[in-house]
Amino acid sequence: MKDKVKKGFTLIEIMITMAIFLVIVGAIHRIYIAGQKAWDSDSGLLDLQQSIRPGLYSVAKEARAASLASMAMGVGCDHLTASENCDSITFNTPSENNIKFFHNSAKKQLIRQKSSEKERILATNITDVYFCCAHGDGDCSCDATFNVLEVRLESEKDVWGRTLSFSLSTKLEVRND
């Protein structure tokens, strides 16, 4: 009589197979995590861009309608070396008076305020706001010679332990009457 030989996998073969399987699963997991981080970073940057654009658009739209004579920068904002004071601007348009745009640094917001109305939040995650008449020589005062207003908004957001930042600026001509 012949003995039946049992065929099967040895313990060593099973362990080698499991080790290869774990290496493949680990590599796939790392690729997935890297993809997820990239997706979240891109989504975070898109969120920053989408939150900052309406704020800049609103400031630019109203400032274009303002008269140069009615513009007042933040107190102490007369030179680029004092740029930390250049985070607010007040002006009049033909239809409204005392429109103020300013940066609330504690809440990281760009705010629009009119004396007779409630504050309106225009943008969030804002780390810095800058208003200055573009002279090119470092001077920020708006006068009949320099009627181009520079507006810059900077924002930051943390995503997966990585700080994303986005800056948007524009230069616009103000009415000079």
Summary of the structure (lengths in Angstrom):
residues: 177
radius of gyration: 28.9
end to end distance: 115.9
largest distance: 115.9
contacts: 482
relative contact order: 0.17
helix: 36%
strand: 33%
